[in-house]
Structure formats: structure tokens, C-alpha cells
């Protein structure tokens, strides 16, 4: 095994950056392989183009004749660009993407052939859905699942395949994917945010949720990754002694990007440009060999598709550069893990940010309305928001020294906190002319000036306002953004619905003017949601005690976090907002538990295999060398060998103790795993969490101790210093 390690290191040392040429400007490359509005205008008739545009902007249906025209045009465009196949590209509940390729080729009477692609093939397909997670929505013999075209996300060409973004539903209509609930949630936020916008602009016609994700990841040489069974099987290292140098010097953060990594990033960015993914920012992250890229904000559904596509493309491009991309939230202990901050906001039909103050008191009141309602929505549903980012891998990251804790809190900064404190004192009912003037000039009017200096200094908050958006920081790097975005947009839509109802009641029943009614409702919301706002350090027992006093949940593990998904509050919420029904929620709950259980099961098996088949034999081998050395010393020096070989004898004994502990703990872990496997659902997940997983750190401790003792030439696993500092 050690020969594999040293062969991998030798191979890595001869790597050279892959040459990447950039012959065209990014602006020229952007969207070249996307069937976007520019391509549609070239290939579609005016009627077909207008129909697709209406479907994108207004949600209208596309009839069959138009679909046929679109399909033929899309096929001609794709073939002209070298495509030979098409696929319905969807996002099943595995968290990854899925695709089944069909050729445009069609035979005629066995002797002739043609390229064919019609409206029916564009609009719908029936992939075999039996092996995708379904959470009990249908039986295996009822395995039909349908993919249906989502015209709001443009088709694109990757390699030689035309990829058509689609939803994925069961034949009974339930959503089997992450996209369908997201689209429903975006419809809900559009409906209820637009209704609230009309208080400030009678002509308001549409509101879009926008998303800007930040993708963090590690780059490890693929030869080194192949030498580590744990990285291959679980995406993280299950053992490994931390190196003397990690990230403590902060010399990697924002430093010069290593040559091989830069070559990969340049190649990746070119692919992104062709696919219309507007990546803009790249930099070194805090940990060694950790990087980040981020795009320009987009409409949320398209942004989610682009992030899912990006992760696929990253894995493919990395192979050209002999890298392995690690998306696991915590692939290495002792250094920062990786998140995927979700920067969320709302924009109106004119593209103006509703969470950004304007030049007039009315615009600033609109800002405050959406700002306060979002905070109230998070307060009422903080446990559900936590559940949306729950996973076995993210559990390792939350609460670590670089990530927010599992407690969801909102950080808005001291300046905006003072604004909300002042608004708490607004008079109940009708406002005096002086109070109206004071509000508009001294509080509402000064918000833009305040936000100019509203720098975000708190990195421990899970949900922070950062000037013109809310940043949901607890999302993990491996996660599909659709999950947290579905929840966030649903809870804000529900809150805006309640807000409008309360404001209209004050206007109609209490005869208050619109501004007075809005101020009155906002005042009560500020008071009611005060407990979710936190400006201090989010780590440690002090905050946990304070959070408990405030009534905030602290679900540290996925099994306890996921239970919220099937609570009465969640079921009623999603049903009312027409985002998911009880069956769909129950399915996602069961799938979440099953995935959690299986990931820990896999990690347990890999850890047991590595500990007993790799580490223990290596330790015994080195111990035999020490024994042979001690025996030889005894033959030469007689009884004096006890003094001369004192260190060797002590080392032999210490190694024996570690070997004994490893074998004993591994056996206990296997027995607990067998017991957990006899259980089902939540009970099985809890058993893995509370009974099996605690052995991971215990076994690792003894393996890592042996790593510091055994001859480096014998050690079988590529070490942290090699994984993290080989460039």
C-alpha cells in the first residue's frame, strides 16, 4: 500500500499546468452554447418566439404546434453546433443531476435515416424512475416517472448533447425532484410579493427571487486522491494526522492562485461562459488547496440550475487537469470546511432590488417592508430553514470555527438594529403629522446613508443582511441550492401574504392610511421577531443558553433537524402555499433519513476496512522491525539491551495498545452497525448518529497516533501534508 502512496506522490511531482488558451473575450463566449433569447430570435418564428417568451415571463402554456416548431428549431441549432444527442436534464432527489441520452437519429423503413426531434420529445419523456429515491411515493412496479420541459431555464449544449432542463414527477403528479417545488415556491413569492409591491407601485406586475451562490471546494491531485480509499468512497478523509502547518498563517487566503489550479479555473471559466453561467469572482479560500468561485446574481431557478450544472462541469474539467474536486463540507479536520453561501434577494419587473433602499421615503419604506417581513419569516420558521440544509456532511461543518452554528439567527448590524428599535416606538394607530415627518426624514430617509457603512463583521450568523441581500451562510458546499431556496421563498411568500392581510384590515376596518397601516404592522413584526436577531458571537455555550432562552431551536444533527419537515406547521405551510403536499414532504423526510443512514453506513464500513486492513498490518509490520532490532541488541549487549533498547521496547508497547484499541473499537462499531441496520427510518438514523458515529473519532484517534510513530516509508495512506500542500 505504501508503494501506491509513493507512486502517487512521484506522479504528482511531474505534473505541469495544462495549457489553456483564451482566444476570445468572455463577452463573446458567453452563452454561445445556450438556446437563449438571441438564439431563439435567429431560429424561431416570431409567433414561436413570443410564445416561449410569454411562458418564461408570464407562465403561460405553449401549445403543441408551437412546441413542434421550437423542437425543430432547437434541433437545427444544436446539430449546427455538433450535437448528436438530446437529453432531459433533471435533478432527482439524489442531490445530483440525471440524464438519459437519445440520438436525433431515426430510421425510415430500415434503409433510410433522418434526424428527428419533435414537440412531444421536447415536452415530455418517460425515464425509468424505479431506482431514484422516492420516499414511498410509488411502488417499484409503478415506476413511471415523467420529465417535462421547463422553458424558464434555457436548453444548452454540453459536449455533443443538447440538454433540456426539466422537472421530474411521478405518474400520479407528485414531485420527484428538487426543481418542481422550487418553481412552485417561486410562483408563490411572485404572487404575494407583487401584491405587496402594489402598495408602493400600482403598476407592479412581477417579482423575481434572485440568487447568487458562492461555491467553495478543494482541489486534490487525482493520483493522491486515488491513493486514499476514504476520499474515493466518502468524499472526505476518515483519518489523517494534522500537519504542523495548516492554515494558521493565513498565507493561502486571497493569495496568488497556484499555477495548476489557475489553469483548471481558466478552463472551467471558459466552459462556464459557453454555458451561460456568469462566473465572475475567483480566489483562494482560507484552507490550503481550497478555492471559491462566485457568479453574478440571476433569477433563482436559473441560478440553481447553473450551480448544479457547474458542479457537473467542475468534475469533468478537473479530470483534464488531473485533479479531484472535493465538494464535501469537511473533507479535512483541523482546517476550514466548504460552504455554499446563498445570497438571496427580490427584484421587481424593472430589475430593481427590493432589498435595496432608494432615493425616496416611499422606496425606503418598501425596502423596510420586505426587510422586516423576511426577518419575521425566518423567526417563525427557523427550524424549517435549518432542516433545509441538514445532511451528514454538513453536520461536520456547522458549528466549526469557520461556519455558523446549527442555531439559525439573523445578523443585520448595529445601524439597522437602531432603525428597527426606533420603529418599535411608532404610535399605535394613526400617526401625527410630526411623527410622519420625523419617520420619513430622520429614520426612513437616512437608511441609504446607514447602509453605505453597514459592513458585515459577524461571520457566525447563519442568516445575515449584507447591504442589499440576505446571505444564508449555513448552506453546505455539496448541497443543491433548490432545497434552501424552496424553503426560504415559501416562508417569505407566506409572511408577505399575512402582512398584506393585516395591512388591508387596518386600512379597511380601522380607517388608517396606507403608510400608517404599514408602519403599525411592521412595528408589531419587529417586536415579535426580536429574538431571532443576534449581533454577538455565535459560538460556545453562552450563545446556546441564550438561544434556548429565546426559544430558538438547536438541532445539531440531521436526524433531529429533519423531523421538522413533517411537523404540522410545515405541512400546513407548504399545503397553503401550494408548494408541496403531505405525501411529497413525507417522501423527502424519509429520503433524507435514508441518505443520512447510508452515508454513515458507508463511512463506517470504509473506516473499519482501512483501520483493520491498512493501518493495523502496517503497525504490526513496523512493530516487527522494532522487535527484530531489540532482539539483535539483546544478542550483542546481553542484559544491557534493556537500557539500550528502552525506547524501542516502550514504542512496541504503545503500538500494541493502539492496535488493541483499534481492533476492539472496530468490533464494537460493527456490532452497533448491525443493530442499527435492524431498525428503520428515524430509529435507524438515530442509532447511526448516536451509537455508530461516536466510534469514528475514537478509532481515528488511535490510527492518527500510529501515523506519528510508524516509519514514514511504511505508512500506506497519503498524509495531510501531501494532500494539502502538493501543488
C-alpha positions in Angstrom: 0.0 0.0 0.0 2.8 2.4 0.8 4.1 1.9 -2.7 0.8 3.3 -4.0 1.3 6.3 -1.9 4.8 7.0 -3.1 3.9 6.2 -6.7 1.1 8.8 -6.4 3.5 11.4 -5.0 6.0 10.7 -7.7 3.4 11.1 -10.4 2.2 14.3 -8.8 5.6 15.9 -8.7 5.9 15.6 -12.5 2.6 17.4 -13.2 2.7 20.5 -15.3 -0.2 23.1 -15.7 -2.4 22.2 -18.7 -2.1 25.0 -21.2 -5.4 26.8 -21.7 -5.7 29.3 -24.5 -8.2 32.2 -24.3 -8.6 33.3 -27.9 -11.9 35.1 -27.4 -13.2 37.7 -24.9 -15.5 36.4 -22.2 -18.3 38.6 -23.5 -18.0 36.9 -27.0 -18.0 33.3 -25.5 -20.9 34.0 -23.1 -23.9 31.9 -23.9 -22.6 30.5 -27.2 -23.9 27.0 -26.4 -27.2 28.2 -24.9 -30.5 28.3 -26.7 -31.2 31.7 -25.2 -33.2 34.6 -26.5 -30.6 35.6 -29.0 -30.5 32.1 -30.5 -34.3 31.8 -30.4 -34.7 35.0 -32.3 -32.5 33.6 -35.1 -34.1 30.2 -35.3 -37.8 30.6 -34.2 -40.7 32.2 -36.0 -42.0 35.4 -34.4 -45.1 33.6 -33.0 -43.0 30.8 -31.6 -40.5 33.2 -30.0 -43.3 35.2 -28.4 -45.0 32.1 -27.1 -41.7 30.9 -25.4 -41.1 34.4 -24.0 -44.6 34.5 -22.6 -44.0 31.1 -21.0 -40.8 32.4 -19.4 -42.1 35.8 -18.2 -45.8 35.1 -17.6 -46.0 31.4 -17.0 -48.4 30.8 -20.0 -48.6 27.4 -21.6 -47.0 26.5 -25.0 -49.4 24.7 -27.3 -48.4 21.5 -29.3 -47.9 23.2 -32.7 -45.6 25.8 -31.2 -43.7 23.1 -29.3 -43.1 21.3 -32.6 -41.7 24.5 -34.1 -39.5 25.1 -31.1 -38.3 21.5 -31.2 -37.3 21.6 -34.8 -35.5 24.9 -34.4 -33.8 23.7 -31.3 -32.6 20.6 -33.1 -31.3 22.5 -36.1 -29.4 24.9 -33.8 -28.0 22.0 -31.8 -26.9 20.0 -34.9 -25.3 23.1 -36.4 -23.2 23.2 -33.2 -22.2 19.5 -33.5 -24.8 17.9 -31.2 -25.8 14.3 -32.0 -28.0 13.5 -29.0 -30.5 15.2 -26.7 -31.4 14.6 -23.1 -33.9 15.7 -20.5 -31.6 17.1 -17.8 -33.2 16.9 -14.4 -32.4 17.0 -10.6 -33.8 13.9 -8.8 -33.8 13.6 -5.1 -30.3 12.2 -5.1 -29.0 15.7 -4.9 -27.1 15.3 -8.2 -28.3 15.7 -11.8 -29.5 12.9 -14.1 -29.7 12.5 -17.8 -30.5 9.8 -20.4 -29.2 10.5 -23.9 -31.2 9.7 -27.1 -29.9 10.3 -30.6 -31.6 12.6 -33.0 -31.2 9.7 -35.5 -34.4 8.0 -36.7 -34.5 5.2 -39.3 -37.1 5.1 -42.1 -38.2 1.7 -43.4 -34.9 0.2 -42.4 -32.9 1.6 -45.3 -33.1 5.4 -44.9 -32.5 7.7 -41.9 -33.1 11.2 -40.7 -32.6 13.5 -37.8 -35.8 13.8 -35.8 -36.9 15.8 -32.8 -40.5 17.0 -32.3 -42.6 18.8 -29.7 -43.6 15.6 -27.9 -39.9 14.6 -27.4 -39.1 18.2 -26.3 -42.0 18.5 -23.9 -42.0 15.1 -22.1 -40.1 11.9 -21.6 -40.6 8.8 -19.5 -37.3 7.7 -17.9 -37.2 4.6 -15.8 -37.8 6.0 -12.3 -37.5 2.8 -10.3 -34.0 3.4 -9.0 -34.3 7.0 -8.0 -35.2 7.9 -4.4 -39.0 8.3 -4.0 -39.6 8.1 -0.3 -42.5 5.7 -0.8 -44.4 7.9 -3.3 -44.9 4.9 -5.6 -44.1 1.2 -5.8 -41.4 -0.3 -8.0 -44.0 -1.8 -10.3 -45.5 1.7 -10.6 -42.1 3.1 -11.5 -43.2 5.5 -14.3 -41.7 9.0 -13.9 -42.1 11.8 -16.3 -39.7 14.6 -17.2 -41.4 17.8 -18.5 -39.7 20.7 -20.2 -39.0 23.8 -18.1 -38.9 26.7 -20.6 -37.8 29.2 -18.0 -34.3 27.6 -17.9 -32.8 27.6 -21.4 -31.5 24.4 -23.2 -27.8 24.2 -23.6 -25.2 22.0 -25.4 -22.6 20.2 -23.4 -20.0 18.2 -25.4 -22.3 16.7 -28.1 -25.6 16.6 -26.2 -28.5 19.0 -26.3 -29.5 19.3 -22.6 -33.1 20.3 -21.9 -33.8 21.4 -18.2 -36.9 19.6 -17.0 -38.9 18.8 -13.9 -39.4 15.2 -12.8 -42.7 14.0 -11.5 -44.4 10.7 -10.7 -47.3 9.5 -12.9 -49.6 10.5 -10.0 -48.3 14.0 -10.2 -46.1 14.2 -7.1 -42.7 15.9 -7.5 -39.8 13.5 -7.6 -37.1 16.2 -8.0 -35.8 19.4 -6.4 -36.8 21.7 -9.2 -40.6 21.3 -9.1 -41.1 22.5 -5.5 -38.7 25.4 -6.2 -40.8 26.5 -9.2 -43.9 26.4 -7.1 -42.2 28.4 -4.3 -41.1 31.0 -6.9 -44.6 31.3 -8.1 -45.8 31.8 -4.6 -43.2 34.6 -3.9 -44.1 36.2 -7.2 -47.8 36.3 -6.4 -47.6 37.6 -2.8 -44.5 39.9 -3.2 -46.2 41.5 -6.3 -49.3 42.1 -4.2 -47.3 43.9 -1.5 -45.3 45.9 -4.2 -48.6 47.4 -5.4 -48.7 49.4 -2.1 -45.8 51.3 -3.5 -46.3 51.0 -7.3 -49.8 50.3 -8.6 -48.3 49.0 -11.9 -46.1 46.4 -10.3 -46.6 43.2 -12.3 -43.9 40.7 -11.3 -41.3 39.9 -8.6 -38.4 37.5 -9.1 -36.4 35.9 -6.4 -32.7 36.2 -7.2 -29.8 34.1 -6.0 -26.0 34.5 -6.1 -24.3 31.4 -4.7 -20.6 31.1 -3.7 -19.1 27.7 -4.4 -16.3 26.6 -2.2 -14.3 23.5 -3.0 -10.9 21.7 -2.6 -8.6 20.6 -5.4 -6.6 17.5 -4.8 -4.3 15.8 -7.3 -6.2 12.8 -8.6 -3.3 10.4 -8.1 -3.2 11.4 -4.4 -7.0 11.1 -4.2 -6.9 7.6 -5.7 -4.4 6.5 -3.0 -7.0 7.3 -0.3 -9.9 4.8 -0.2 -11.8 7.2 2.2 -11.7 10.1 -0.3 -12.9 7.9 -3.1 -15.7 6.3 -1.2 -16.9 9.1 1.1 -15.5 12.4 -0.3 -13.6 13.0 3.0 -10.7 11.8 5.0 -11.7 9.5 7.8 -8.3 9.5 9.3 -5.1 11.5 9.0 -2.9 13.4 11.4 -3.0 17.2 11.0 0.3 18.6 9.6 2.5 21.0 11.5 1.4 23.8 9.1 -2.2 24.2 8.2 -4.0 27.5 7.7 -2.7 29.3 10.8 -0.5 31.7 8.9 -3.4 32.8 6.7 -1.0 32.7 3.8 -3.3 30.9 1.3 -6.4 33.2 1.7 -6.6 35.5 -1.2 -3.0 34.6 -2.1 -1.6 34.0 -5.5 -3.5 31.1 -7.1 -1.1 28.1 -7.8 -0.3 27.6 -11.5 -2.1 24.2 -11.9 -5.2 25.4 -10.1 -5.3 28.6 -12.2 -5.1 26.5 -15.3 -8.1 24.5 -14.1 -10.0 27.6 -13.2 -9.4 29.3 -16.5 -10.5 26.1 -18.4 -13.6 25.9 -16.1 -14.5 29.6 -16.6 -14.4 29.2 -20.4 -16.8 26.2 -20.2 -19.0 28.3 -17.9 -19.0 31.2 -20.4 -20.1 28.9 -23.2 -22.9 27.5 -21.0 -24.1 31.0 -19.9 -23.0 30.6 -16.3 -21.9 34.1 -15.3 -19.0 33.3 -13.1 -17.2 36.4 -12.1 -15.1 36.0 -8.9 -12.3 33.5 -8.2 -9.9 33.3 -5.3 -8.0 31.2 -2.8 -10.0 30.3 0.3 -8.7 30.0 3.8 -7.6 26.4 3.9 -4.7 25.0 1.8 -5.8 23.9 -1.7 -9.3 25.4 -1.1 -10.8 27.8 -3.6 -14.0 29.7 -4.3 -15.9 31.0 -7.3 -19.0 33.1 -7.5 -21.3 34.3 -10.3 -23.3 37.4 -11.0 -26.8 37.2 -9.4 -29.5 35.5 -11.5 -33.2 34.6 -11.3 -33.3 31.8 -8.6 -34.4 28.9 -10.7 -31.8 29.6 -13.4 -29.1 30.1 -10.7 -29.9 26.8 -9.1 -29.7 25.1 -12.5 -26.4 26.8 -13.1 -24.9 25.7 -9.8 -25.9 22.1 -10.4 -24.5 22.3 -13.9 -21.3 23.9 -12.6 -20.7 21.0 -10.2 -21.0 18.6 -13.1 -18.7 20.6 -15.3 -16.1 21.0 -12.5 -15.8 17.3 -12.1 -15.4 16.8 -15.9 -12.9 19.6 -16.3 -10.9 18.6 -13.3 -10.1 15.3 -15.0 -8.3 17.1 -17.8 -6.1 18.7 -15.2 -5.5 15.6 -13.1 -7.5 17.0 -10.2 -10.1 15.6 -7.9 -12.7 18.2 -6.8 -13.9 17.7 -3.3 -17.3 19.2 -2.5 -17.7 17.6 0.9 -18.3 20.2 3.6 -15.5 19.0 5.8 -13.0 16.8 3.9 -10.1 17.5 6.3 -10.1 18.0 10.1 -8.4 21.0 11.7 -8.9 23.3 8.7 -11.9 25.2 7.3 -14.6 23.3 5.5 -16.6 24.4 2.5 -19.9 26.2 2.3 -22.1 27.5 -0.4 -23.4 30.8 0.8 -26.8 31.6 -0.8 -27.2 35.3 -1.4 -30.9 35.9 -1.8 -32.9 38.9 -2.7 -36.1 40.0 -4.6 -36.3 42.2 -7.7 -39.3 43.7 -9.4 -40.3 43.6 -13.1 -37.9 46.5 -13.8 -35.0 44.6 -12.2 -34.8 46.9 -9.1 -33.7 45.2 -5.9 -36.5 45.3 -3.3 -33.9 44.8 -0.5 -32.0 47.9 -1.5 -33.2 51.4 -0.4 -34.0 54.0 -2.9 -33.9 57.8 -3.1 -37.3 58.5 -1.8 -39.0 57.7 1.6 -41.6 55.6 -0.3 -38.8 53.4 -1.8 -37.2 53.1 1.6 -40.5 52.1 3.2 -40.8 49.4 0.5 -37.3 48.2 1.5 -38.2 48.1 5.2 -41.4 46.2 4.4 -39.5 43.3 2.6 -36.6 43.5 5.1 -38.8 43.2 8.2 -41.0 40.6 6.7 -38.0 38.4 5.8 -36.7 38.6 9.3 -40.2 37.7 10.6 -40.4 34.7 8.2 -37.1 33.4 9.4 -38.1 33.8 13.0 -41.3 31.9 12.5 -39.6 29.1 10.5 -36.0 28.9 11.8 -36.2 25.2 12.5 -37.5 24.5 9.0 -34.7 26.6 7.5 -32.2 24.6 9.5 -33.8 21.4 8.1 -33.3 22.6 4.6 -29.5 22.4 4.9 -29.3 19.2 7.0 -27.0 16.5 5.8 -24.5 14.0 7.2 -21.7 16.0 5.6 -22.9 19.5 6.6 -23.2 18.3 10.3 -19.4 18.2 10.3 -19.1 21.8 9.3 -21.9 23.6 11.2 -20.5 25.0 14.5 -16.9 24.6 13.4 -14.6 27.6 13.8 -15.3 28.9 10.2 -19.0 28.2 9.9 -22.2 29.4 11.6 -23.7 27.1 14.3 -26.8 24.9 13.8 -28.8 27.7 15.6 -30.4 30.0 13.0 -30.0 33.6 13.8 -30.2 36.9 11.8 -27.5 39.5 11.8 -28.4 42.9 10.5 -25.7 45.2 12.0 -25.9 47.8 14.8 -27.0 50.6 12.5 -30.1 48.8 11.1 -30.8 47.4 14.6 -31.1 51.0 15.8 -33.5 51.8 13.0 -35.7 48.9 14.0 -35.5 49.9 17.6 -36.8 53.3 16.7 -39.6 51.9 14.7 -40.7 49.9 17.7 -41.8 53.2 19.2 -44.1 54.1 16.4 -47.5 55.2 17.8 -50.2 52.6 17.6 -53.0 53.6 15.2 -53.0 56.9 13.4 -49.8 58.9 13.2 -49.5 62.6 13.9 -48.2 64.8 11.1 -45.0 65.5 13.1 -44.4 61.7 13.6 -44.9 61.1 9.9 -42.4 63.7 9.0 -39.9 62.6 11.6 -40.2 59.0 10.4 -39.7 59.9 6.8 -36.8 62.3 7.3 -34.9 61.0 10.3 -35.5 57.3 10.2 -36.7 56.1 6.8 -34.9 58.8 4.8 -31.5 58.1 6.4 -31.4 54.3 5.6 -29.4 54.7 2.4 -26.7 56.6 4.3 -26.7 54.0 7.1 -26.2 51.1 4.6 -23.2 52.8 3.0 -21.3 51.9 6.1 -23.2 48.7 7.1 -20.2 46.4 6.7 -20.8 42.8 7.8 -18.5 41.9 10.7 -20.2 38.8 12.1 -19.2 35.6 10.4 -21.0 33.4 12.9 -24.5 34.2 11.9 -26.4 31.7 9.7 -28.5 34.4 8.0 -27.0 37.9 7.6 -28.1 41.1 5.9 -25.1 42.3 3.8 -26.2 45.6 2.4 -28.8 44.7 -0.3 -29.4 41.0 0.2 -29.6 38.3 2.8 -26.8 35.8 2.9 -27.8 32.2 4.0 -24.4 31.0 5.1 -25.3 27.7 6.6 -25.8 26.0 3.2 -23.2 23.3 2.6 -21.0 23.1 -0.5 -22.3 19.7 -1.5 -26.0 20.8 -1.3 -28.4 21.5 -4.1 -29.4 25.2 -3.7 -33.0 24.3 -4.6 -33.7 22.9 -1.1 -32.9 26.0 1.0 -34.3 28.3 -1.8 -37.6 26.4 -1.8 -38.0 26.8 1.9 -36.8 30.5 2.0 -39.1 31.6 -0.8 -42.0 29.7 0.6 -41.8 31.1 4.1 -41.3 34.7 2.9 -44.2 34.3 0.5 -46.4 33.1 3.4 -45.2 36.0 5.5 -46.0 38.6 2.8 -49.4 37.1 2.4 -50.1 37.5 6.1 -48.7 41.1 6.0 -51.0 42.2 3.2 -54.0 40.7 5.0 -53.1 42.6 8.2 -52.4 45.9 6.4 -55.6 45.7 4.4 -57.6 45.0 7.6 -56.2 48.2 9.2 -57.0 50.2 6.1 -60.5 48.8 5.7 -61.6 48.3 9.3 -59.6 50.9 11.2 -59.7 53.6 8.5 -55.9 54.0 8.6 -54.0 55.4 5.7 -51.7 53.1 3.8 -48.4 54.3 5.3 -49.9 54.3 8.8 -51.1 50.7 8.4 -47.8 49.6 7.1 -45.9 51.2 10.0 -48.3 49.7 12.5 -47.9 46.1 11.2 -44.1 46.5 10.8 -43.8 47.7 14.4 -45.5 44.5 15.7 -43.4 42.3 13.4 -40.2 44.0 14.7 -41.3 43.3 18.3 -42.4 39.7 17.6 -39.2 38.7 15.8 -36.7 40.4 18.0 -35.4 37.1 19.4 -34.0 35.9 16.1 -31.8 39.0 15.8 -28.3 38.5 17.3 -25.2 40.6 16.9 -22.8 38.7 19.1 -20.5 35.7 18.9 -22.5 32.6 17.7 -20.1 30.1 19.2 -20.0 28.4 22.5 -22.2 27.5 25.5 -23.1 31.1 26.2 -24.9 31.6 22.9 -26.5 28.1 23.2 -28.0 29.1 26.6 -29.1 32.4 25.2 -30.7 30.8 22.1 -32.6 28.4 24.3 -33.9 31.3 26.5 -35.1 33.0 23.3 -36.9 29.9 22.1 -34.7 29.1 19.2 -34.0 25.5 18.1 -30.6 24.0 18.3 -30.7 20.9 16.1 -27.1 19.8 15.9 -27.7 16.6 14.0 -29.6 15.8 10.8 -32.0 13.2 12.3 -33.3 15.7 14.8 -33.3 18.6 12.3 -35.2 16.6 9.6 -38.2 15.9 11.8 -39.4 19.5 11.4 -40.1 18.7 7.7 -43.1 16.6 8.7 -44.4 18.8 11.5 -48.0 20.1 11.3 -46.6 23.6 10.9 -44.5 22.6 7.9 -47.3 20.5 6.3 -49.8 23.3 6.7 -47.4 25.9 5.3 -46.4 24.1 2.2 -50.0 23.0 1.5 -51.3 26.5 1.9 -48.7 28.0 -0.4 -49.2 25.1 -2.9 -45.5 24.1 -2.9 -45.7 20.6 -1.6 -48.4 18.3 -0.3 -48.1 15.9 2.7 -47.0 13.0 0.6 -44.2 15.0 -1.0 -43.0 16.2 2.3 -43.1 12.8 3.9 -41.1 11.4 0.9 -38.4 14.0 1.3 -38.2 13.3 5.0 -37.8 9.6 4.5 -35.2 10.1 1.7 -33.3 12.5 3.9 -33.1 9.9 6.7 -32.2 7.1 4.3 -29.4 9.2 2.7 -28.1 10.1 6.2 -28.1 6.5 7.3 -26.5 5.2 4.1 -23.7 7.8 4.2 -22.8 6.9 7.8 -23.0 3.2 6.9 -20.6 3.6 4.1 -18.2 5.7 6.2 -18.3 3.1 9.0 -17.5 0.3 6.5 -14.7 2.2 4.9 -13.2 3.2 8.3 -13.3 -0.4 9.5 -11.7 -1.7 6.4 -8.9 1.0 6.5 -8.3 0.5 10.2 -8.0 -3.3 10.2 -6.7 -4.0 6.7 -4.3 -1.0 6.2 -3.4 0.6 9.5 -3.1 -2.4 11.8 -1.0 -4.5 9.4 1.3 -1.6 8.8 1.7 -1.0 12.6 2.4 -4.7 13.1 5.0 -4.7 10.3 6.8 -1.7 11.9 6.5 -3.4 15.3 8.2 -6.5 13.9 11.0 -4.3 12.7 11.4 -2.9 16.3 11.2 -6.4 17.8 13.9 -7.6 15.4 16.0 -4.6 16.3 15.5 -5.3 20.0 16.4 -9.0 19.6 19.6 -8.1 17.8 20.5 -5.6 20.5 20.0 -8.3 23.2 22.3 -10.7 21.3 25.0 -8.1 21.2 24.7 -6.4 24.6 23.1 -9.1 26.7 21.2 -7.7 29.8 22.3 -4.2 28.9 19.8 -4.2 26.0 17.0 -3.2 28.4 18.7 0.1 28.8 19.9 0.5 25.3 16.6 -0.6 23.7 14.4 1.2 26.2 12.8 3.5 23.7 12.1 0.7 21.2 10.5 -1.5 23.9 8.3 1.4 25.0 7.3 2.1 21.4 6.5 -1.6 20.9 4.2 -1.5 23.9 2.5 1.8 22.8 1.9 0.4 19.3 0.4 -2.8 20.8 -2.0 -0.7 22.9 -3.2 1.3 19.9 -3.6 -1.9 17.8 -5.7 -3.4 20.6 -7.9 -0.3 20.9 -8.4 -0.1 17.1 -9.4 -3.8 16.8 -11.7 -3.6 19.9 -13.4 -0.3 18.9 -13.8 -1.5 15.3 -15.5 -4.7 16.5 -17.9 -2.7 18.8 -18.6 -0.3 15.9 -19.5 -3.2 13.6 -21.9 -4.6 16.3 -23.6 -1.3 16.7 -23.9 -1.0 12.9 -25.6 -4.4 12.8 -28.0 -3.3 15.4 -28.7 -0.1 13.6 -29.3 -2.0 10.3 -32.2 -3.9 12.0 -34.0 -0.6 12.6 -35.9 1.5 10.1 -36.3 5.2 9.3 -35.7 7.7 12.2 -34.7 5.0 14.6 -32.0 3.7 12.3 -30.7 7.2 11.6 -30.6 8.0 15.3 -28.8 4.7 16.0 -26.1 5.6 13.4 -25.9 9.1 14.7 -25.7 8.3 18.4 -24.3 4.7 18.6 -22.2 4.1 15.4 -20.7 7.6 14.6 -19.1 8.2 18.0 -16.7 5.3 17.2 -15.4 7.2 14.2 -13.4 9.7 16.2 -12.2 7.1 18.7 -10.9 4.8 16.0 -9.4 7.7 14.2 -7.5 8.9 17.3 -5.6 5.7 17.6 -4.9 5.5 13.8 -3.6 9.0 13.8 -1.4 8.3 16.8 0.1 5.4 14.9 0.8 7.7 12.0 3.1 9.7 14.1 5.0 6.6 15.3 5.3 4.3 12.3 8.2 4.7 9.8 7.1 7.1 7.1 8.3 4.7 4.4 5.8 2.1 5.6 2.8 4.3 6.1 0.2 3.4 3.5 -2.1 6.4 3.3 -1.2 9.7 1.7 -0.7 12.2 4.5 -2.4 15.5 5.1 0.8 17.4 4.3 0.9 15.8 0.9 -2.8 16.1 0.2 -2.9 19.8 1.2 0.4 21.2 0.1 1.3 19.3 -3.1 0.6 21.9 -5.7 
